[in-house]
Amino acid sequence: MPFIQINQLDGMTAEGKARVIEAVTAAYAEASGKDPAKVWVHVNDMPHDSFGIGGKALG
């Protein structure tokens, strides 16, 4: 079973996550020929204060 993990900064709505999960599943299934029912997608929200770019915290 394929397992796709998406790490992103928090703030996306549940509806937005559902659209992303649906689109990623469809794209992966199309590209790989895998059954979409067996594709797992995990969206991992990262708090802004736990992430930094260029030596600076985002939070």
mmCIF file of the N, C-alpha and C atoms, coordinates in Angstrom:
data_MODEL
# 
_entry.id   MODEL 
# 
loop_
_atom_site.group_PDB 
_atom_site.id 
_atom_site.type_symbol 
_atom_site.label_atom_id 
_atom_site.label_alt_id 
_atom_site.label_comp_id 
_atom_site.label_asym_id 
_atom_site.label_entity_id 
_atom_site.label_seq_id 
_atom_site.pdbx_PDB_ins_code 
_atom_site.Cartn_x 
_atom_site.Cartn_y 
_atom_site.Cartn_z 
_atom_site.occupancy 
_atom_site.B_iso_or_equiv 
_atom_site.pdbx_formal_charge 
_atom_site.auth_seq_id 
_atom_site.auth_comp_id 
_atom_site.auth_asym_id 
_atom_site.auth_atom_id 
_atom_site.pdbx_PDB_model_num 
ATOM 1   N N  . MET A 1 1  ? 0.840   -1.169 0.000   1.00 0.00 ? 1  MET A N  1 
ATOM 2   C CA . MET A 1 1  ? 0.000   0.000  0.000   1.00 0.00 ? 1  MET A CA 1 
ATOM 3   C C  . MET A 1 1  ? 0.888   1.235  0.000   1.00 0.00 ? 1  MET A C  1 
ATOM 4   N N  . PRO A 1 2  ? 0.664   2.161  -0.925  1.00 0.00 ? 2  PRO A N  1 
ATOM 5   C CA . PRO A 1 2  ? 1.417   3.413  -0.923  1.00 0.00 ? 2  PRO A CA 1 
ATOM 6   C C  . PRO A 1 2  ? 0.988   4.306  0.240   1.00 0.00 ? 2  PRO A C  1 
ATOM 7   N N  . PHE A 1 3  ? 1.958   4.992  0.833   1.00 0.00 ? 3  PHE A N  1 
ATOM 8   C CA . PHE A 1 3  ? 1.691   5.928  1.934   1.00 0.00 ? 3  PHE A CA 1 
ATOM 9   C C  . PHE A 1 3  ? 2.367   7.245  1.574   1.00 0.00 ? 3  PHE A C  1 
ATOM 10  N N  . ILE A 1 4  ? 1.569   8.284  1.388   1.00 0.00 ? 4  ILE A N  1 
ATOM 11  C CA . ILE A 1 4  ? 2.076   9.600  1.011   1.00 0.00 ? 4  ILE A CA 1 
ATOM 12  C C  . ILE A 1 4  ? 1.921   10.521 2.206   1.00 0.00 ? 4  ILE A C  1 
ATOM 13  N N  . GLN A 1 5  ? 3.009   11.185 2.572   1.00 0.00 ? 5  GLN A N  1 
ATOM 14  C CA . GLN A 1 5  ? 2.967   12.100 3.720   1.00 0.00 ? 5  GLN A CA 1 
ATOM 15  C C  . GLN A 1 5  ? 3.238   13.512 3.240   1.00 0.00 ? 5  GLN A C  1 
ATOM 16  N N  . ILE A 1 6  ? 2.381   14.436 3.676   1.00 0.00 ? 6  ILE A N  1 
ATOM 17  C CA . ILE A 1 6  ? 2.512   15.847 3.323   1.00 0.00 ? 6  ILE A CA 1 
ATOM 18  C C  . ILE A 1 6  ? 2.744   16.622 4.609   1.00 0.00 ? 6  ILE A C  1 
ATOM 19  N N  . ASN A 1 7  ? 3.868   17.318 4.698   1.00 0.00 ? 7  ASN A N  1 
ATOM 20  C CA . ASN A 1 7  ? 4.159   18.188 5.839   1.00 0.00 ? 7  ASN A CA 1 
ATOM 21  C C  . ASN A 1 7  ? 3.878   19.617 5.406   1.00 0.00 ? 7  ASN A C  1 
ATOM 22  N N  . GLN A 1 8  ? 3.094   20.335 6.200   1.00 0.00 ? 8  GLN A N  1 
ATOM 23  C CA . GLN A 1 8  ? 2.750   21.712 5.860   1.00 0.00 ? 8  GLN A CA 1 
ATOM 24  C C  . GLN A 1 8  ? 2.546   22.522 7.124   1.00 0.00 ? 8  GLN A C  1 
ATOM 25  N N  . LEU A 1 9  ? 2.656   23.831 6.974   1.00 0.00 ? 9  LEU A N  1 
ATOM 26  C CA . LEU A 1 9  ? 2.351   24.706 8.103   1.00 0.00 ? 9  LEU A CA 1 
ATOM 27  C C  . LEU A 1 9  ? 0.859   24.648 8.386   1.00 0.00 ? 9  LEU A C  1 
ATOM 28  N N  . ASP A 1 10 ? 0.508   24.747 9.661   1.00 0.00 ? 10 ASP A N  1 
ATOM 29  C CA . ASP A 1 10 ? -0.894  24.644 10.033  1.00 0.00 ? 10 ASP A CA 1 
ATOM 30  C C  . ASP A 1 10 ? -1.695  25.829 9.489   1.00 0.00 ? 10 ASP A C  1 
ATOM 31  N N  . GLY A 1 11 ? -3.012  25.643 9.458   1.00 0.00 ? 11 GLY A N  1 
ATOM 32  C CA . GLY A 1 11 ? -3.893  26.709 9.018   1.00 0.00 ? 11 GLY A CA 1 
ATOM 33  C C  . GLY A 1 11 ? -4.864  26.305 7.922   1.00 0.00 ? 11 GLY A C  1 
ATOM 34  N N  . MET A 1 12 ? -4.626  25.185 7.241   1.00 0.00 ? 12 MET A N  1 
ATOM 35  C CA . MET A 1 12 ? -5.549  24.751 6.196   1.00 0.00 ? 12 MET A CA 1 
ATOM 36  C C  . MET A 1 12 ? -6.809  24.183 6.835   1.00 0.00 ? 12 MET A C  1 
ATOM 37  N N  . THR A 1 13 ? -7.940  24.504 6.264   1.00 0.00 ? 13 THR A N  1 
ATOM 38  C CA . THR A 1 13 ? -9.215  23.997 6.786   1.00 0.00 ? 13 THR A CA 1 
ATOM 39  C C  . THR A 1 13 ? -9.353  22.501 6.525   1.00 0.00 ? 13 THR A C  1 
ATOM 40  N N  . ALA A 1 14 ? -10.280 21.886 7.231   1.00 0.00 ? 14 ALA A N  1 
ATOM 41  C CA . ALA A 1 14 ? -10.562 20.462 7.017   1.00 0.00 ? 14 ALA A CA 1 
ATOM 42  C C  . ALA A 1 14 ? -11.023 20.223 5.577   1.00 0.00 ? 14 ALA A C  1 
ATOM 43  N N  . GLU A 1 15 ? -11.800 21.146 5.040   1.00 0.00 ? 15 GLU A N  1 
ATOM 44  C CA . GLU A 1 15 ? -12.276 21.017 3.660   1.00 0.00 ? 15 GLU A CA 1 
ATOM 45  C C  . GLU A 1 15 ? -11.105 21.106 2.676   1.00 0.00 ? 15 GLU A C  1 
ATOM 46  N N  . GLY A 1 16 ? -10.170 22.004 2.964   1.00 0.00 ? 16 GLY A N  1 
ATOM 47  C CA . GLY A 1 16 ? -8.986  22.115 2.117   1.00 0.00 ? 16 GLY A CA 1 
ATOM 48  C C  . GLY A 1 16 ? -8.154  20.854 2.142   1.00 0.00 ? 16 GLY A C  1 
ATOM 49  N N  . LYS A 1 17 ? -7.980  20.284 3.330   1.00 0.00 ? 17 LYS A N  1 
ATOM 50  C CA . LYS A 1 17 ? -7.221  19.031 3.453   1.00 0.00 ? 17 LYS A CA 1 
ATOM 51  C C  . LYS A 1 17 ? -7.906  17.913 2.689   1.00 0.00 ? 17 LYS A C  1 
ATOM 52  N N  . ALA A 1 18 ? -9.231  17.863 2.773   1.00 0.00 ? 18 ALA A N  1 
ATOM 53  C CA . ALA A 1 18 ? -9.977  16.821 2.059   1.00 0.00 ? 18 ALA A CA 1 
ATOM 54  C C  . ALA A 1 18 ? -9.763  16.943 0.551   1.00 0.00 ? 18 ALA A C  1 
ATOM 55  N N  . ARG A 1 19 ? -9.747  18.182 0.028   1.00 0.00 ? 19 ARG A N  1 
ATOM 56  C CA . ARG A 1 19 ? -9.500  18.388 -1.407  1.00 0.00 ? 19 ARG A CA 1 
ATOM 57  C C  . ARG A 1 19 ? -8.090  17.962 -1.787  1.00 0.00 ? 19 ARG A C  1 
ATOM 58  N N  . VAL A 1 20 ? -7.109  18.297 -0.946  1.00 0.00 ? 20 VAL A N  1 
ATOM 59  C CA . VAL A 1 20 ? -5.716  17.908 -1.211  1.00 0.00 ? 20 VAL A CA 1 
ATOM 60  C C  . VAL A 1 20 ? -5.587  16.388 -1.208  1.00 0.00 ? 20 VAL A C  1 
ATOM 61  N N  . ILE A 1 21 ? -6.156  15.744 -0.208  1.00 0.00 ? 21 ILE A N  1 
ATOM 62  C CA . ILE A 1 21 ? -6.088  14.279 -0.121  1.00 0.00 ? 21 ILE A CA 1 
ATOM 63  C C  . ILE A 1 21 ? -6.715  13.633 -1.352  1.00 0.00 ? 21 ILE A C  1 
ATOM 64  N N  . GLU A 1 22 ? -7.855  14.140 -1.771  1.00 0.00 ? 22 GLU A N  1 
ATOM 65  C CA . GLU A 1 22 ? -8.523  13.596 -2.957  1.00 0.00 ? 22 GLU A CA 1 
ATOM 66  C C  . GLU A 1 22 ? -7.664  13.784 -4.209  1.00 0.00 ? 22 GLU A C  1 
ATOM 67  N N  . ALA A 1 23 ? -7.114  14.994 -4.391  1.00 0.00 ? 23 ALA A N  1 
ATOM 68  C CA . ALA A 1 23 ? -6.321  15.287 -5.581  1.00 0.00 ? 23 ALA A CA 1 
ATOM 69  C C  . ALA A 1 23 ? -5.014  14.494 -5.611  1.00 0.00 ? 23 ALA A C  1 
ATOM 70  N N  . VAL A 1 24 ? -4.333  14.401 -4.466  1.00 0.00 ? 24 VAL A N  1 
ATOM 71  C CA . VAL A 1 24 ? -3.074  13.653 -4.403  1.00 0.00 ? 24 VAL A CA 1 
ATOM 72  C C  . VAL A 1 24 ? -3.324  12.170 -4.662  1.00 0.00 ? 24 VAL A C  1 
ATOM 73  N N  . THR A 1 25 ? -4.374  11.637 -4.081  1.00 0.00 ? 25 THR A N  1 
ATOM 74  C CA . THR A 1 25 ? -4.717  10.231 -4.309  1.00 0.00 ? 25 THR A CA 1 
ATOM 75  C C  . THR A 1 25 ? -4.975  9.963  -5.783  1.00 0.00 ? 25 THR A C  1 
ATOM 76  N N  . ALA A 1 26 ? -5.775  10.820 -6.409  1.00 0.00 ? 26 ALA A N  1 
ATOM 77  C CA . ALA A 1 26 ? -6.099  10.643 -7.831  1.00 0.00 ? 26 ALA A CA 1 
ATOM 78  C C  . ALA A 1 26 ? -4.848  10.749 -8.697  1.00 0.00 ? 26 ALA A C  1 
ATOM 79  N N  . ALA A 1 27 ? -3.994  11.735 -8.413  1.00 0.00 ? 27 ALA A N  1 
ATOM 80  C CA . ALA A 1 27 ? -2.778  11.915 -9.213  1.00 0.00 ? 27 ALA A CA 1 
ATOM 81  C C  . ALA A 1 27 ? -1.836  10.726 -9.066  1.00 0.00 ? 27 ALA A C  1 
ATOM 82  N N  . TYR A 1 28 ? -1.665  10.253 -7.831  1.00 0.00 ? 28 TYR A N  1 
ATOM 83  C CA . TYR A 1 28 ? -0.772  9.111  -7.609  1.00 0.00 ? 28 TYR A CA 1 
ATOM 84  C C  . TYR A 1 28 ? -1.318  7.858  -8.296  1.00 0.00 ? 28 TYR A C  1 
ATOM 85  N N  . ALA A 1 29 ? -2.611  7.610  -8.137  1.00 0.00 ? 29 ALA A N  1 
ATOM 86  C CA . ALA A 1 29 ? -3.219  6.424  -8.743  1.00 0.00 ? 29 ALA A CA 1 
ATOM 87  C C  . ALA A 1 29 ? -3.082  6.468  -10.262 1.00 0.00 ? 29 ALA A C  1 
ATOM 88  N N  . GLU A 1 30 ? -3.289  7.640  -10.844 1.00 0.00 ? 30 GLU A N  1 
ATOM 89  C CA . GLU A 1 30 ? -3.157  7.807  -12.291 1.00 0.00 ? 30 GLU A CA 1 
ATOM 90  C C  . GLU A 1 30 ? -1.723  7.539  -12.742 1.00 0.00 ? 30 GLU A C  1 
ATOM 91  N N  . ALA A 1 31 ? -0.763  8.115  -12.046 1.00 0.00 ? 31 ALA A N  1 
ATOM 92  C CA . ALA A 1 31 ? 0.641   7.992  -12.443 1.00 0.00 ? 31 ALA A CA 1 
ATOM 93  C C  . ALA A 1 31 ? 1.212   6.604  -12.204 1.00 0.00 ? 31 ALA A C  1 
ATOM 94  N N  . SER A 1 32 ? 0.741   5.937  -11.148 1.00 0.00 ? 32 SER A N  1 
ATOM 95  C CA . SER A 1 32 ? 1.336   4.657  -10.763 1.00 0.00 ? 32 SER A CA 1 
ATOM 96  C C  . SER A 1 32 ? 0.532   3.440  -11.196 1.00 0.00 ? 32 SER A C  1 
ATOM 97  N N  . GLY A 1 33 ? -0.734  3.662  -11.531 1.00 0.00 ? 33 GLY A N  1 
ATOM 98  C CA . GLY A 1 33 ? -1.595  2.531  -11.872 1.00 0.00 ? 33 GLY A CA 1 
ATOM 99  C C  . GLY A 1 33 ? -2.112  1.780  -10.656 1.00 0.00 ? 33 GLY A C  1 
ATOM 100 N N  . LYS A 1 34 ? -1.895  2.347  -9.467  1.00 0.00 ? 34 LYS A N  1 
ATOM 101 C CA . LYS A 1 34 ? -2.353  1.712  -8.230  1.00 0.00 ? 34 LYS A CA 1 
ATOM 102 C C  . LYS A 1 34 ? -3.843  1.972  -8.012  1.00 0.00 ? 34 LYS A C  1 
ATOM 103 N N  . ASP A 1 35 ? -4.468  1.108  -7.263  1.00 0.00 ? 35 ASP A N  1 
ATOM 104 C CA . ASP A 1 35 ? -5.872  1.259  -6.890  1.00 0.00 ? 35 ASP A CA 1 
ATOM 105 C C  . ASP A 1 35 ? -5.984  2.427  -5.908  1.00 0.00 ? 35 ASP A C  1 
ATOM 106 N N  . PRO A 1 36 ? -6.761  3.483  -6.226  1.00 0.00 ? 36 PRO A N  1 
ATOM 107 C CA . PRO A 1 36 ? -6.873  4.617  -5.315  1.00 0.00 ? 36 PRO A CA 1 
ATOM 108 C C  . PRO A 1 36 ? -7.400  4.240  -3.931  1.00 0.00 ? 36 PRO A C  1 
ATOM 109 N N  . ALA A 1 37 ? -8.154  3.165  -3.841  1.00 0.00 ? 37 ALA A N  1 
ATOM 110 C CA . ALA A 1 37 ? -8.691  2.727  -2.548  1.00 0.00 ? 37 ALA A CA 1 
ATOM 111 C C  . ALA A 1 37 ? -7.594  2.244  -1.608  1.00 0.00 ? 37 ALA A C  1 
ATOM 112 N N  . LYS A 1 38 ? -6.414  1.983  -2.166  1.00 0.00 ? 38 LYS A N  1 
ATOM 113 C CA . LYS A 1 38 ? -5.308  1.485  -1.337  1.00 0.00 ? 38 LYS A CA 1 
ATOM 114 C C  . LYS A 1 38 ? -4.225  2.531  -1.105  1.00 0.00 ? 38 LYS A C  1 
ATOM 115 N N  . VAL A 1 39 ? -4.456  3.768  -1.548  1.00 0.00 ? 39 VAL A N  1 
ATOM 116 C CA . VAL A 1 39 ? -3.490  4.851  -1.375  1.00 0.00 ? 39 VAL A CA 1 
ATOM 117 C C  . VAL A 1 39 ? -3.805  5.594  -0.080  1.00 0.00 ? 39 VAL A C  1 
ATOM 118 N N  . TRP A 1 40 ? -2.841  5.665  0.804   1.00 0.00 ? 40 TRP A N  1 
ATOM 119 C CA . TRP A 1 40 ? -2.987  6.383  2.068   1.00 0.00 ? 40 TRP A CA 1 
ATOM 120 C C  . TRP A 1 40 ? -2.307  7.737  1.942   1.00 0.00 ? 40 TRP A C  1 
ATOM 121 N N  . VAL A 1 41 ? -2.953  8.783  2.444   1.00 0.00 ? 41 VAL A N  1 
ATOM 122 C CA . VAL A 1 41 ? -2.377  10.129 2.457   1.00 0.00 ? 41 VAL A CA 1 
ATOM 123 C C  . VAL A 1 41 ? -2.498  10.677 3.877   1.00 0.00 ? 41 VAL A C  1 
ATOM 124 N N  . HIS A 1 42 ? -1.382  11.172 4.394   1.00 0.00 ? 42 HIS A N  1 
ATOM 125 C CA . HIS A 1 42 ? -1.371  11.768 5.733   1.00 0.00 ? 42 HIS A CA 1 
ATOM 126 C C  . HIS A 1 42 ? -0.928  13.217 5.611   1.00 0.00 ? 42 HIS A C  1 
ATOM 127 N N  . VAL A 1 43 ? -1.746  14.141 6.134   1.00 0.00 ? 43 VAL A N  1 
ATOM 128 C CA . VAL A 1 43 ? -1.399  15.555 6.159   1.00 0.00 ? 43 VAL A CA 1 
ATOM 129 C C  . VAL A 1 43 ? -0.945  15.891 7.572   1.00 0.00 ? 43 VAL A C  1 
ATOM 130 N N  . ASN A 1 44 ? 0.309   16.277 7.702   1.00 0.00 ? 44 ASN A N  1 
ATOM 131 C CA . ASN A 1 44 ? 0.895   16.597 8.997   1.00 0.00 ? 44 ASN A CA 1 
ATOM 132 C C  . ASN A 1 44 ? 1.025   18.108 9.131   1.00 0.00 ? 44 ASN A C  1 
ATOM 133 N N  . ASP A 1 45 ? 0.234   18.698 10.030  1.00 0.00 ? 45 ASP A N  1 
ATOM 134 C CA . ASP A 1 45 ? 0.312   20.133 10.276  1.00 0.00 ? 45 ASP A CA 1 
ATOM 135 C C  . ASP A 1 45 ? 1.452   20.446 11.235  1.00 0.00 ? 45 ASP A C  1 
ATOM 136 N N  . MET A 1 46 ? 2.280   21.399 10.850  1.00 0.00 ? 46 MET A N  1 
ATOM 137 C CA . MET A 1 46 ? 3.390   21.834 11.695  1.00 0.00 ? 46 MET A CA 1 
ATOM 138 C C  . MET A 1 46 ? 3.065   23.229 12.215  1.00 0.00 ? 46 MET A C  1 
ATOM 139 N N  . PRO A 1 47 ? 3.118   23.439 13.522  1.00 0.00 ? 47 PRO A N  1 
ATOM 140 C CA . PRO A 1 47 ? 2.866   24.772 14.052  1.00 0.00 ? 47 PRO A CA 1 
ATOM 141 C C  . PRO A 1 47 ? 3.914   25.762 13.534  1.00 0.00 ? 47 PRO A C  1 
ATOM 142 N N  . HIS A 1 48 ? 3.479   26.977 13.221  1.00 0.00 ? 48 HIS A N  1 
ATOM 143 C CA . HIS A 1 48 ? 4.385   28.003 12.719  1.00 0.00 ? 48 HIS A CA 1 
ATOM 144 C C  . HIS A 1 48 ? 5.569   28.228 13.665  1.00 0.00 ? 48 HIS A C  1 
ATOM 145 N N  . ASP A 1 49 ? 5.316   28.145 14.971  1.00 0.00 ? 49 ASP A N  1 
ATOM 146 C CA . ASP A 1 49 ? 6.394   28.427 15.928  1.00 0.00 ? 49 ASP A CA 1 
ATOM 147 C C  . ASP A 1 49 ? 7.381   27.279 16.069  1.00 0.00 ? 49 ASP A C  1 
ATOM 148 N N  . SER A 1 50 ? 7.151   26.185 15.358  1.00 0.00 ? 50 SER A N  1 
ATOM 149 C CA . SER A 1 50 ? 8.079   25.052 15.380  1.00 0.00 ? 50 SER A CA 1 
ATOM 150 C C  . SER A 1 50 ? 8.849   24.923 14.077  1.00 0.00 ? 50 SER A C  1 
ATOM 151 N N  . PHE A 1 51 ? 8.812   25.954 13.260  1.00 0.00 ? 51 PHE A N  1 
ATOM 152 C CA . PHE A 1 51 ? 9.412   25.865 11.936  1.00 0.00 ? 51 PHE A CA 1 
ATOM 153 C C  . PHE A 1 51 ? 10.149  27.154 11.621  1.00 0.00 ? 51 PHE A C  1 
ATOM 154 N N  . GLY A 1 52 ? 11.242  27.056 10.917  1.00 0.00 ? 52 GLY A N  1 
ATOM 155 C CA . GLY A 1 52 ? 12.000  28.233 10.555  1.00 0.00 ? 52 GLY A CA 1 
ATOM 156 C C  . GLY A 1 52 ? 12.607  28.120 9.178   1.00 0.00 ? 52 GLY A C  1 
ATOM 157 N N  . ILE A 1 53 ? 12.914  29.273 8.609   1.00 0.00 ? 53 ILE A N  1 
ATOM 158 C CA . ILE A 1 53 ? 13.561  29.340 7.293   1.00 0.00 ? 53 ILE A CA 1 
ATOM 159 C C  . ILE A 1 53 ? 14.706  30.354 7.408   1.00 0.00 ? 53 ILE A C  1 
ATOM 160 N N  . GLY A 1 54 ? 15.855  29.991 6.921   1.00 0.00 ? 54 GLY A N  1 
ATOM 161 C CA . GLY A 1 54 ? 16.989  30.901 6.918   1.00 0.00 ? 54 GLY A CA 1 
ATOM 162 C C  . GLY A 1 54 ? 17.433  31.338 8.299   1.00 0.00 ? 54 GLY A C  1 
ATOM 163 N N  . GLY A 1 55 ? 17.262  30.462 9.272   1.00 0.00 ? 55 GLY A N  1 
ATOM 164 C CA . GLY A 1 55 ? 17.691  30.753 10.633  1.00 0.00 ? 55 GLY A CA 1 
ATOM 165 C C  . GLY A 1 55 ? 16.708  31.574 11.432  1.00 0.00 ? 55 GLY A C  1 
ATOM 166 N N  . LYS A 1 56 ? 15.511  31.818 10.880  1.00 0.00 ? 56 LYS A N  1 
ATOM 167 C CA . LYS A 1 56 ? 14.502  32.607 11.576  1.00 0.00 ? 56 LYS A CA 1 
ATOM 168 C C  . LYS A 1 56 ? 13.229  31.806 11.769  1.00 0.00 ? 56 LYS A C  1 
ATOM 169 N N  . ALA A 1 57 ? 12.720  31.835 12.999  1.00 0.00 ? 57 ALA A N  1 
ATOM 170 C CA . ALA A 1 57 ? 11.466  31.149 13.309  1.00 0.00 ? 57 ALA A CA 1 
ATOM 171 C C  . ALA A 1 57 ? 10.309  31.857 12.606  1.00 0.00 ? 57 ALA A C  1 
ATOM 172 N N  . LEU A 1 58 ? 9.341   31.078 12.164  1.00 0.00 ? 58 LEU A N  1 
ATOM 173 C CA . LEU A 1 58 ? 8.165   31.663 11.516  1.00 0.00 ? 58 LEU A CA 1 
ATOM 174 C C  . LEU A 1 58 ? 7.113   32.135 12.514  1.00 0.00 ? 58 LEU A C  1 
ATOM 175 N N  . GLY A 1 59 ? 7.126   31.575 13.720  1.00 0.00 ? 59 GLY A N  1 
ATOM 176 C CA . GLY A 1 59 ? 6.082   31.889 14.697  1.00 0.00 ? 59 GLY A CA 1 
ATOM 177 C C  . GLY A 1 59 ? 6.311   33.125 15.496  1.00 0.00 ? 59 GLY A C  1 
# 
